[in-house]
Amino acid sequence: MRLAQRGGNDCHLLLIAIHNFSSPRSQYGNDASRSLVRDTAELLNQDFSKTHLKARIADNLFAVIFLDPCSEKTQQIASKLYHKISHQPTKAEGQTIFVECSIGIVTLSDTSPGTTGVIERGQKAIREAMQLPKDQPAIILYSHAINGFNRRELQSIEQAREAITQQKLRLLFQPMIPLAFNSEEHHYEVLLRMIGTDNENIPPARFLPSIGHADLNEHMDRWVLSESVSQFQQQLAKHRQLKLFISVTDTVWERQELLIWVADLLRESRISADHIVIQLSETECANKLSQASHFVAGLRQLNCLICLKHYGSTNNSQSILKTIDPDYIKFDGSYISEFSDHEVIDPAFERLLSNLKSRDKITIVPHVEDPKIMSLLWKSGVCMIQGYYFQVPTEAMDYDFNDHYPFYSRQWRRSSI
């Protein structure tokens, strides 16, 4: 895939879904499902030489990187493969089972998205293939024509637009508490919510479309940034020094006009750019590292700070860290679950933290809800912590950092004076 994205090495992904993977297991036991998978894998090995990469990427999902740029030839190969898989009998408990499958084909080129995006395209093609008449091979070559928005996605887009135009959005703020970190500034994460019919806070996952609608995302990002700066100004009038952590969507990373707009916003508000910390997700950076790097370079020119969140959630944490070189690192919340369950520091977390200390990064642990892990975090040298144990997200930036410092933070501060 990396070769294809560099240009001049176009090829194709064949995504093969086995639809009746689970039913034989429920009827005849695990061996039946394993037999289906084994027989399918053997067919793939027979039909494709070692030149073409093959893998089972999920229980019922196989992938083949077919190293040929010709889409017509790839579809012919896929058609033959479909008939072989569909007509191959598998024996289980004295019964004969035939595989029910669909194949999605995706062209890989220098304009292809990252691995996740390519697989999503393959899965969309599979869903389209499943709608074909029964007398046709369930094979679809992905094209942008089938990438249109379905009714549910269109409703979600319209709901998000309406929330902006009718002022149905609000910002919430959650404090980040210094633990092994001394700062005169108060750190808050900015969280977007939609206002429900009963004035309840609706999280973005329930009202923002899951598809990448760049225009809508940029509109939403601008609203969040503008409102954050406005509330920042109100806090400055109260002589409070802040740093606001604001997330932006990956679909706007390539939009130079957004950076120009941010520069104008900061200049007009007379807020120092290093009080604004832009958060990027490691999982999104893993799929769009080049775009993320260019976006960060633009933010650096404005003098904004960078936070890499969900750190440690991918296999490319170190390369992403080196490329993005953020000022702050916020660990993925999964590590905190491990602490709570075992009341010990995960060795993988310790290794990541040790590396970050050597790079002088400011580390943040989110989702702290259990006081039992406080001593573990303090001893480990984590710089800041965040979570419901201290304060749920609220509309006001009113956390009392002086009177409500955790015990370990107070102890550290006394020892550092």
C-alpha positions as CSV (number, residue, x, y, z in Angstrom):
1,M,0.0,0.0,0.0
2,R,2.9,2.4,0.8
3,L,4.3,1.7,-2.7
4,A,1.0,2.5,-4.3
5,Q,0.6,5.7,-2.4
6,R,4.0,6.9,-3.6
7,G,2.7,6.6,-7.2
8,G,3.5,4.4,-10.2
9,N,2.7,1.2,-8.3
10,D,-1.1,0.9,-8.6
11,C,-2.6,-2.4,-7.4
12,H,-5.8,-3.7,-5.9
13,L,-7.2,-4.9,-2.6
14,L,-9.6,-7.8,-2.6
15,L,-11.7,-7.9,0.6
16,I,-13.5,-11.3,1.0
17,A,-16.2,-11.5,3.6
18,I,-17.6,-14.9,4.7
19,H,-21.2,-14.2,5.7
20,N,-22.1,-17.5,7.1
21,F,-19.1,-17.8,9.4
22,S,-21.1,-17.8,12.7
23,S,-24.1,-20.0,11.8
24,P,-22.1,-23.3,11.3
25,R,-20.5,-22.7,14.7
26,S,-23.8,-22.4,16.4
27,Q,-25.1,-25.5,14.6
28,Y,-22.1,-27.8,14.5
29,G,-19.5,-26.2,16.9
30,N,-16.3,-24.3,16.5
31,D,-14.7,-26.9,14.3
32,A,-17.2,-26.1,11.5
33,S,-16.3,-22.4,11.4
34,R,-12.6,-23.2,11.6
35,S,-13.1,-25.6,8.6
36,L,-14.7,-22.9,6.6
37,V,-11.9,-20.5,7.3
38,R,-9.2,-23.2,6.6
39,D,-10.7,-24.2,3.3
40,T,-11.0,-20.6,2.2
41,A,-7.4,-19.8,3.2
42,E,-6.2,-22.9,1.2
43,L,-8.0,-21.6,-1.9
44,L,-6.4,-18.2,-1.6
45,N,-3.0,-19.8,-1.3
46,Q,-3.7,-22.0,-4.3
47,D,-4.9,-19.1,-6.5
48,F,-2.4,-16.4,-5.5
49,S,1.3,-16.8,-5.5
50,K,3.5,-15.5,-2.7
51,T,4.0,-12.3,-4.7
52,H,0.5,-11.2,-3.7
53,L,0.0,-10.5,0.0
54,K,-2.7,-12.5,1.8
55,A,-4.1,-12.1,5.3
56,R,-7.0,-12.9,7.5
57,I,-7.8,-9.6,9.1
58,A,-11.0,-10.5,11.1
59,D,-12.9,-13.7,12.0
60,N,-14.8,-13.6,8.7
61,L,-12.7,-11.3,6.6
62,F,-9.8,-12.1,4.3
63,A,-7.7,-9.6,2.4
64,V,-5.5,-10.0,-0.7
65,I,-3.2,-7.3,-2.2
66,F,-3.3,-8.2,-5.9
67,L,-0.3,-6.6,-7.5
68,D,-1.8,-5.8,-10.8
69,P,-2.9,-2.3,-11.9
70,C,-5.6,-3.5,-14.3
71,S,-9.1,-3.2,-12.7
72,E,-10.7,-5.4,-15.4
73,K,-8.2,-8.2,-14.9
74,T,-8.7,-7.9,-11.1
75,Q,-12.5,-8.2,-11.5
76,Q,-12.0,-11.3,-13.7
77,I,-9.7,-12.9,-11.0
78,A,-12.2,-12.0,-8.3
79,S,-15.1,-13.6,-10.3
80,K,-13.2,-16.9,-10.6
81,L,-12.3,-16.7,-6.9
82,Y,-15.9,-16.1,-5.9
83,H,-17.1,-19.1,-7.8
84,K,-14.4,-21.4,-6.4
85,I,-15.1,-20.3,-2.8
86,S,-18.9,-20.5,-3.2
87,H,-18.8,-24.0,-4.8
88,Q,-16.2,-25.5,-2.5
89,P,-17.9,-27.9,0.0
90,T,-16.8,-28.0,3.6
91,K,-17.6,-31.1,5.7
92,A,-18.6,-30.7,9.3
93,E,-20.3,-33.2,11.6
94,G,-21.3,-35.2,8.6
95,Q,-22.9,-32.2,6.9
96,T,-21.9,-30.3,3.8
97,I,-21.5,-26.5,4.1
98,F,-21.0,-24.0,1.3
99,V,-19.4,-20.6,1.9
100,E,-21.6,-17.6,1.4
101,C,-19.3,-14.7,0.5
102,S,-19.0,-11.3,-1.1
103,I,-15.9,-9.6,-2.5
104,G,-15.1,-5.9,-2.4
105,I,-12.4,-4.6,-4.7
106,V,-10.5,-1.3,-4.0
107,T,-8.0,0.3,-6.4
108,L,-4.8,1.3,-4.5
109,S,-3.0,4.3,-5.9
110,D,-1.2,7.5,-4.8
111,T,-4.6,9.1,-4.0
112,S,-5.7,6.3,-1.7
113,P,-6.4,7.0,2.0
114,G,-4.6,5.2,4.8
115,T,-5.2,1.5,5.7
116,T,-8.3,2.1,7.7
117,G,-9.8,4.2,4.9
118,V,-9.0,1.6,2.2
119,I,-10.6,-1.2,4.3
120,E,-13.7,1.0,4.9
121,R,-14.0,1.4,1.1
122,G,-13.7,-2.4,0.7
123,Q,-16.5,-2.9,3.3
124,K,-18.7,-0.4,1.5
125,A,-18.2,-2.3,-1.7
126,I,-19.1,-5.6,0.1
127,R,-22.3,-4.1,1.4
128,E,-23.2,-3.0,-2.2
129,A,-22.3,-6.5,-3.5
130,M,-24.7,-8.1,-0.9
131,Q,-27.5,-6.1,-2.6
132,L,-26.9,-7.7,-6.0
133,P,-29.4,-10.2,-7.4
134,K,-28.7,-13.8,-6.3
135,D,-27.9,-14.9,-9.8
136,Q,-25.0,-12.5,-10.0
137,P,-21.6,-12.9,-8.4
138,A,-21.4,-10.8,-5.2
139,I,-18.5,-8.6,-6.4
140,I,-18.2,-4.8,-6.5
141,L,-15.3,-2.6,-7.5
142,Y,-15.4,0.4,-5.2
143,S,-16.0,3.7,-6.9
144,H,-16.8,7.2,-5.5
145,A,-20.3,6.7,-7.0
146,I,-21.1,4.3,-4.2
147,N,-19.6,6.6,-1.6
148,G,-22.6,8.8,-1.4
149,F,-24.3,9.5,1.9
150,N,-27.2,7.2,3.0
151,R,-30.4,8.6,4.5
152,R,-29.2,8.2,8.0
153,E,-26.0,10.1,7.3
154,L,-27.8,12.8,5.5
155,Q,-30.1,13.2,8.5
156,S,-27.0,13.4,10.8
157,I,-25.5,16.1,8.6
158,E,-28.6,18.1,8.6
159,Q,-28.9,17.8,12.4
160,A,-25.4,19.1,12.9
161,R,-26.0,22.0,10.5
162,E,-29.2,22.9,12.3
163,A,-27.3,22.8,15.7
164,I,-24.9,25.4,14.4
165,T,-27.4,27.8,12.8
166,Q,-29.9,27.6,15.7
167,Q,-27.4,28.0,18.5
168,K,-28.0,24.5,19.8
169,L,-24.4,23.9,20.8
170,R,-22.5,24.6,24.0
171,L,-18.9,24.1,25.2
172,L,-18.0,22.2,28.4
173,F,-14.7,22.4,30.2
174,Q,-12.8,19.8,32.2
175,P,-9.7,20.7,34.2
176,M,-6.4,19.0,34.0
177,I,-4.8,18.8,37.4
178,P,-1.0,19.2,37.9
179,L,0.5,16.1,39.6
180,A,4.2,16.2,38.9
181,F,4.1,19.5,37.0
182,N,4.3,23.0,38.3
183,S,2.4,25.7,36.3
184,E,0.8,29.0,37.2
185,E,-1.7,28.4,34.3
186,H,-4.9,26.5,34.6
187,H,-5.4,23.8,31.9
188,Y,-8.8,22.8,30.6
189,E,-10.0,20.6,27.8
190,V,-12.8,22.0,25.6
191,L,-15.6,19.5,24.9
192,L,-18.4,20.1,22.4
193,R,-22.0,19.2,23.2
194,M,-25.3,19.7,21.5
195,I,-28.2,20.9,23.6
196,G,-31.1,18.4,23.7
197,T,-34.8,19.1,23.9
198,D,-34.6,18.8,27.7
199,N,-31.4,20.9,27.9
200,E,-29.3,17.8,28.3
201,N,-25.8,17.6,26.9
202,I,-25.6,15.3,23.8
203,P,-22.0,14.2,23.0
204,P,-20.7,14.5,19.4
205,A,-20.8,10.8,18.7
206,R,-24.6,11.0,18.8
207,F,-25.1,14.0,16.5
208,L,-22.0,14.3,14.3
209,P,-22.0,12.1,11.2
210,S,-19.4,9.3,11.2
211,I,-18.5,10.0,7.6
212,G,-15.8,12.6,6.8
213,H,-17.8,15.6,5.7
214,A,-15.0,18.2,5.4
215,D,-17.1,21.3,4.9
216,L,-19.4,20.5,7.9
217,N,-16.4,19.5,10.1
218,E,-14.6,22.8,9.3
219,H,-17.7,24.8,10.1
220,M,-18.0,22.9,13.4
221,D,-14.3,23.4,14.2
222,R,-14.5,27.1,13.5
223,W,-17.5,27.4,15.9
224,V,-15.6,25.6,18.6
225,L,-12.4,27.6,18.2
226,S,-14.3,31.0,18.0
227,E,-16.4,30.2,21.1
228,S,-13.4,28.9,23.0
229,V,-11.5,32.1,22.3
230,S,-14.5,34.2,23.3
231,Q,-14.7,32.4,26.7
232,F,-11.0,32.6,27.1
233,Q,-11.3,36.4,26.8
234,Q,-13.9,36.4,29.6
235,Q,-11.5,34.5,31.9
236,L,-8.7,37.0,31.1
237,A,-10.9,39.8,32.3
238,K,-11.0,37.9,35.6
239,H,-7.1,37.8,35.6
240,R,-7.0,34.1,35.1
241,Q,-4.2,32.5,33.1
242,L,-5.4,29.5,31.0
243,K,-4.4,27.0,28.5
244,L,-7.2,25.5,26.4
245,F,-7.0,22.1,24.8
246,I,-9.1,22.1,21.6
247,S,-9.6,19.1,19.3
248,V,-10.0,19.5,15.6
249,T,-11.2,16.9,13.0
250,D,-8.7,15.3,10.7
251,T,-10.8,16.2,7.6
252,V,-9.6,19.9,7.9
253,W,-5.9,19.2,8.2
254,E,-5.3,20.0,4.5
255,R,-7.3,23.2,4.5
256,Q,-4.9,26.1,4.5
257,E,-7.7,28.6,4.8
258,L,-8.5,27.3,8.3
259,L,-4.9,28.2,9.5
260,I,-5.3,31.7,8.0
261,W,-8.6,32.0,9.8
262,V,-7.1,30.9,13.1
263,A,-4.3,33.4,12.7
264,D,-6.9,36.2,12.2
265,L,-9.0,35.0,15.1
266,L,-6.0,35.1,17.5
267,R,-4.8,38.4,16.2
268,E,-8.2,40.1,16.7
269,S,-8.7,38.6,20.1
270,R,-5.2,39.6,21.2
271,I,-4.7,36.2,22.8
272,S,-1.2,34.7,22.8
273,A,-1.3,31.6,20.5
274,D,0.7,29.6,23.0
275,H,-2.3,29.5,25.3
276,I,-4.2,27.5,22.7
277,V,-3.3,23.8,22.5
278,I,-4.6,21.9,19.4
279,Q,-5.3,18.2,20.0
280,L,-4.7,15.6,17.3
281,S,-5.7,12.0,17.7
282,E,-2.9,9.4,17.3
283,T,-5.3,7.0,15.5
284,E,-6.1,9.7,13.0
285,C,-2.5,10.6,12.6
286,A,-1.7,7.0,11.9
287,N,-3.9,7.2,8.8
288,K,-2.9,10.7,7.7
289,L,0.6,11.3,9.0
290,S,1.8,13.4,6.1
291,Q,-1.3,15.7,6.3
292,A,-1.0,15.9,10.1
293,S,2.6,16.9,9.8
294,H,1.8,19.7,7.4
295,F,-1.0,20.9,9.6
296,V,1.2,20.9,12.7
297,A,3.9,22.8,10.8
298,G,1.3,25.5,10.0
299,L,0.1,25.6,13.7
300,R,3.8,26.0,14.8
301,Q,4.1,29.1,12.6
302,L,1.2,30.6,14.5
303,N,2.9,29.7,17.8
304,C,0.1,27.3,18.9
305,L,1.0,24.3,21.0
306,I,0.2,20.7,20.1
307,C,-1.2,17.8,22.1
308,L,-1.1,14.2,20.8
309,K,-4.1,12.4,22.4
310,H,-4.9,8.7,22.5
311,Y,-1.2,8.1,22.7
312,G,-0.2,4.4,22.7
313,S,-3.4,3.3,20.9
314,T,-1.6,2.3,17.6
315,N,1.5,0.3,16.7
316,N,3.1,3.4,15.2
317,S,3.2,5.5,18.4
318,Q,7.0,6.1,18.2
319,S,7.1,7.2,14.6
320,I,4.0,9.4,15.0
321,L,5.6,11.0,18.1
322,K,8.8,11.7,16.2
323,T,7.0,13.2,13.2
324,I,4.5,15.3,15.2
325,D,6.8,16.2,18.0
326,P,4.0,17.5,20.3
327,D,4.3,19.6,23.4
328,Y,1.8,17.5,25.4
329,I,1.1,13.8,25.3
330,K,-2.3,12.5,26.5
331,F,-2.3,8.7,27.0
332,D,-5.1,6.5,25.6
333,G,-7.8,5.8,28.2
334,S,-7.3,2.1,27.9
335,Y,-4.2,2.2,30.1
336,I,-6.2,3.6,33.0
337,S,-8.6,0.7,32.8
338,E,-5.6,-1.6,33.2
339,F,-4.5,0.3,36.4
340,S,-8.0,0.1,37.9
341,D,-8.3,-3.6,37.2
342,H,-4.9,-4.6,38.5
343,E,-3.7,-1.7,40.7
344,V,-0.3,-1.9,39.1
345,I,1.4,0.1,36.4
346,D,1.3,-1.6,33.0
347,P,4.9,-2.3,31.9
348,A,4.0,-1.0,28.4
349,F,2.8,2.2,29.9
350,E,6.0,2.5,31.9
351,R,8.1,2.1,28.8
352,L,6.1,4.8,26.9
353,L,6.3,7.1,29.9
354,S,10.1,6.6,30.3
355,N,10.6,7.5,26.7
356,L,8.5,10.6,27.0
357,K,10.4,11.8,30.1
358,S,13.6,11.5,28.1
359,R,12.1,13.8,25.5
360,D,10.9,16.3,28.1
361,K,7.2,15.9,27.1
362,I,4.4,17.0,29.3
363,T,2.3,13.9,30.0
364,I,-1.4,13.7,30.7
365,V,-3.5,10.7,31.9
366,P,-7.3,11.1,31.3
367,H,-10.3,9.2,32.6
368,V,-9.1,9.2,36.2
369,E,-12.2,8.1,38.2
370,D,-10.7,5.9,41.0
371,P,-8.6,7.4,43.8
372,K,-6.8,4.1,44.3
373,I,-4.6,4.7,41.2
374,M,-3.6,8.2,42.4
375,S,-0.4,6.9,44.2
376,L,0.5,4.9,41.1
377,L,0.3,7.8,38.8
378,W,2.2,10.1,41.2
379,K,5.0,7.6,41.7
380,S,5.2,7.1,37.9
381,G,5.9,10.8,37.3
382,V,2.8,11.6,35.2
383,C,2.7,15.4,34.8
384,M,-1.1,16.0,34.8
385,I,-4.3,14.0,35.3
386,Q,-7.9,14.5,34.2
387,G,-11.2,12.8,35.0
388,Y,-14.5,12.6,36.7
389,Y,-12.8,12.0,40.1
390,F,-11.9,15.7,40.1
391,Q,-14.7,17.3,38.1
392,V,-17.2,16.3,35.4
393,P,-17.2,18.6,32.4
394,T,-19.1,21.8,33.2
395,E,-20.0,25.0,31.4
396,A,-17.9,27.2,33.7
397,M,-14.1,27.1,34.1
398,D,-14.5,27.2,37.9
399,Y,-12.3,24.4,39.3
400,D,-10.5,25.5,42.4
401,F,-6.9,24.5,41.7
402,N,-5.7,25.9,45.0
403,D,-8.0,24.3,47.4
404,H,-8.6,21.0,45.6
405,Y,-5.1,19.9,44.6
406,P,-4.7,16.2,45.1
407,F,-2.6,15.2,48.1
408,Y,0.2,13.9,46.0
409,S,0.4,17.1,44.0
410,R,0.5,19.2,47.1
411,Q,3.3,17.0,48.5
412,W,5.3,17.4,45.2
413,R,4.8,21.1,45.2
414,R,6.1,21.5,48.8
415,S,9.1,19.4,48.0
416,S,9.9,21.5,44.9
417,I,9.9,24.8,46.7
